[in-house]
Amino acid sequence: MGVKKQDIDWGSIGFSYIKTDKRYVSNYKNGAWDEGALIDDDMICISECAGVLQYSQSVFEGQKAYTNVNGEIVIFRPDQNGIRLENSAKRLEIPVFPKERFVEAVKEVVKANESWVPPYGTGASLYIRPYIFATGPVIGVKPSDEYQFRILTTPVGAYFKNGPVPLTIQIADFDRAAPRGTGHIKAGLNYAMSLHAIVEAHKKGFDENLYPDSATRTKVEETGGANIIFIKGNKFVTVKSPSILPSITRKSLEFVAGHYLGMEVEEREIPLTELPEFDEAGLCGTAAVISPVGKIVNGDTEICFPSGMKEMGPKIKKLYSTLIDIQLGRVEAPEGWICRVE
């Protein structure tokens, strides 16, 4: 595309906010979203009584743009993020920002920040954070009348700088989501309630919490920030539950497992008692694609996977590398997965 890249040591940036040139903003007033625009100002000015501040009315998404092997800037499955944001908004009585407009807005803001998209081969990418929050003043418990949809971008580094180190996670003492609650949507409030639990886990030397189902506390759900996947022989096993977030990365890995690697895919309830039977485990999400899990601790019981604590297990490593290759254009992608920014 010919745009000069920012003068950044792409290999040294981490996963933190760096202000880029433009962000997309659209406001909802009088029952409709306005046309939206790219703006320079990264500051937000809202009422002290805004619904987002009083009753946490906000939803968000996370996705990435890459420079692929051909030098093109691409976004991975933005339509799926648009669909999920629509569903999240409906659950919190936030007006839907249509997925068609969502995809165009994402492409527009990535194009406007083209110089911030890391070059191919650096392992870095441009992280994209779309979000909607209530801006109208609300004092009684009710939905706001006004909202703002924004998209910010920030370059982020390779998640595994020195290779993936398997995580040690614990079965949490806390509940993540109620059976008929908001666990299936990407709302800020879900992540806020996990912060205390993750701080406590870190104090004990664990990397993450694995939450069991809240109703019976006998089945695997997910962690504070990611879905969990398991390998058993040639089977790719994921959790089926109405109260976990429908991870786009997890759904993509399911497809890769079944259609690229010839694995049998199972999406089902997983009892905690089955954990010792798995060969490999991993947490999947936008940031790392897959973070391997080497050990799960449940009280006084340690479950150590045969894949070990030194590196990814062989099946998860193949899943990880195949999805990365698809994102970067080294392997042909399924139809509709790659959105090019022209």
N, C-alpha and C positions, 0 to 999 in steps of 0.2 A: 504493500500500500504506500510505501515511500515516506511515511512519517518518521521523523527522527525520534528515537527512544529517549526517555529520561536518562540522565547521567546517574545511574544507580548501580551499586554492587549487588546485582540480582541474587547472587549466591549467599549473601549475608542477611537479607531481610527475613524477618520472622513472621508470625501470624499476629500482627497488630495493625492498628489503624495508621495509614499514611494518607493525608489529604491529597486528592487528585483535582483536576481542573473543573470538572462539571458534575452536577448531580441533577436528576430529573425530579420535578415536583408537579403534582396535580392536586387541586383542592376540591373538596366536595362541599357545596353549599346550595341551599334551596332545592335539594332533591336531585342534584346532578353533579357529575365530575366535569371540571373545566377541561380545556384543550391540553393543558399540561405544557411544560417548557423546561429547557435546560437552563440552569442558573449557576452562578459562580459562588454564591454565599453558602457556606456550610453551617451557619448558625440558624437555629430555629427559635422563633418568638411566638409563644402561645399564652393563652389566659392562665392565670394561676389556678383557675378552677376547671381547666381542661379535663375532659373525660379520661384521657390517658393517665393523668396524674392522680385523679380521684379514685377511679375504678379499674385501672389497668386495661383499658380497651385498646389492645394493640395486637397485631399479627405480623409475621415477617417471613422471609424466605432467605435461602443461602444458595448461591450457585457460582460457577466460575467461567471465565473466558480464558482461552489459551491461544498461543501461536502454534499452529500445527507444523508437521514436517514439511509442508509445502509453503510455509510462510504466511498462511492465511490465518485470520483471527476467527475463532469459532467459539460458540457457546454450546454447552452440553445440555440438551433436552429442556430448553426454557419453557416449552409448552406445558411440561409436567409441573414445573414450579408454579406456572400461572393457574393451572387447575387446582393445585393444592392451596394456593393463596385464596382462591375463590371459596373453597370449602371451609377454610379457617375463618374467613370473614363472615360467612353465613352463620357459623356457630356462635360468634360473638356479636351478632346483630350489627355488623359493620357493612356498609354498602359495598357491593362487589365491584372491584375494578376488573373489567372483562379481560379474560385471558388473551384475547387477540390484541387488545391495546397493551397489555402487559408485555407480550413478546416484542412488540414494536418499540416500546419504551426501553426495554432492556438493550435491544440492539442499538438504539439511538444513543444511550448513555455510554455504552462500550465504544462506539465509534467516536464519540466526543472525547474519550479518554484513551484513544488509541496509543498514544506515546507511553502510557503507563502499563500497557499489556506486555509482560516480560517476553523476551525473545525465546525462540525454540531452543531447547537443550539446557535451559537453566534450571528446570524443575519448578520454576515459579509460575504464578498465574495471576490473573486479575480477579479478586473476589468481588462478588456482586451481592449487595444486601438490599432487596426491595422490602418495604414495610409500610403499613398503614396504621395510623393512630388517631384517636379522637381529639380534636382540637377545640370543639365547642364547649362552653362552660356548662357543667352539670353538678348540681348539688344533691338532688334526689337520685335514688338508684334507678337509673334508666339509661338507654343508649343516648349518645350524643347526637346532635343534629348536624355537626360539621366534622370533617375528617381531612387528613392530608395523606397522600400517597407519595412516597419518596423512594428513590434508588440512589444509594451511594456505592462507590467502588473504591477499592484499595488493593494495591499489589501485595501479594503474600508469597512467602518463600516456600521451598520444598518442605513438606511436612516431616519427612525423614531425612535429615541432613547426613547422618552417619549410619543409615540403614535402620530398619524397623526393630525396635526392642520390644519383645512381648510384654504385655501388661499383666499386672496382678490386680484382680478386682475382688470385691467382697459382695456377698449377698447383703443388701441394705436392710437396716432396721426400720427404715422409713417406707412409706408408700409413695409411689410416684403419681398415680392418677386413680381416681375413682372409676369403678366399672362403667358407669354411664356419664362420666365427666368429660374433660377436655383433653385427655391424653392423646387423642388421634389428630389434633390440630396443632399447627405451629404458632402457638401464642406465647408471648413473652412471659406471661404469668406461670406457665409450666416450667420454664427454665429458672425463674426466680425462686420457686419453691425447692429446686434441687440444689441451690447454692450452699445452704447450711449442710446438707448431707455430703456434698463433695468436699467441703472444707474439713468436716469431721473424718471423712475417709482418708484424706491426705495426711491428717495428723497421725493416723494409725499406720501410715506407710503404704496405703493402697492407691492405685491410679484412678479407679472409678468405682461406682456402685452399680451392681446388677439388681434391679428391682424385681421382686416376685409379684404375681398378680395380687391386687389389694383384697379381693374377695376371700381367697382361700390361703394365700401365701404359700402355695405349693407348686406353682408353675412359673416358668421364665416369662418375663415381659421384655423390658429393654433397660438400657442404662440411662444415666441422666441426660446424655446428649447424642445417643446413637442406638440404632437397632443392632442386635447381635445375631451372628450367623454361626453355624456349626457344620463340621464335616464328619461324616461317619462312613468310612469306606469310600465308595464312589457317590455317596449321597450328599447333596447340599441341602441343609435343613434350616428353615427359618421359622420364626414364631408367627402363629396365627392368633390374633387377638384384636378385639374392637377398640382397645384402649391404648394401642401403641401408634406412634407416628408412622404413616406410610412413607418410608424412606425411598426416595427416587434412586439413590445409589444401590440400596438393597434390591429393588425391583430390577435394576439394570444388571446386577450381579446374578440374580436368578436366571435372567435370560442368557447371559454369557455362559453360566454353568450348563444350562440345558442345551443351548444351540451351538455353542462354540467348543465346549469341552466335553460334551457327551455325558454329563453327569445326570443323575436322577435328582429331581428337585422336589422337596417336600416342604409345604407350608402348613404347619400344624401346631397344636398345643404341645409344649415340651415340659414335662414334669421335672422338678429339681432333682429328683432321684435318678434321672437319666443322664445327668451331666457327666458322670464318670465314664460313660460309654462312648463319648465322642473322641475323635482323633485330633481335631483342630477346632479353634474358635477364633472369632474376630469381631471387632466393632466396625460398622460401616457407616460412612457419611461423606459429605462433600469435602471436608477438610483433608482427610487422609486417605480416602477411598476405603481402605481396610487397615485397622490397627490390630495386629495379632494379639491374642490373649494366651498367656502361658499357664496361668493359674487362677482358679476361683476358690475363694475361701468362704466357707459357710460355718460361722462360729468356730468350733474347734476342728472342723474338718477341712482339709486341703485337697482340692481336686487339681492334679497336675496333668496337663494334656501331653500325650506322647510327642507332640511337635516340639516341646521343650521351651526353655526361657532364653534361647540365644538368637533365634531368627524365626521368620514366618515358616509355617508348615508348608509342605510341597503343593498341596491343592490350593490353599489360600494364596500362596505366592503366584501361582499360575492365574488364578482369578484376578488378582491385583494387577499383574503385568498385562493381561489381556484387555482389561477395561482401560487402563492407561494408554495402551496402544490404540484402542478405538478412539479415545478422546483426542489423541495427538495425530491421528490420521495414518498411523503405521499399519493398522489393520482395518479392513473395510467395515464400516459401521452399519448397523441395521438401519433401514429406511426411517428417516425422520429424527434420528438421534442427534445429528450434528447440524447446528444452525450457523451459517456463515454470515459474517458481518462485512457487507460490501462497502 
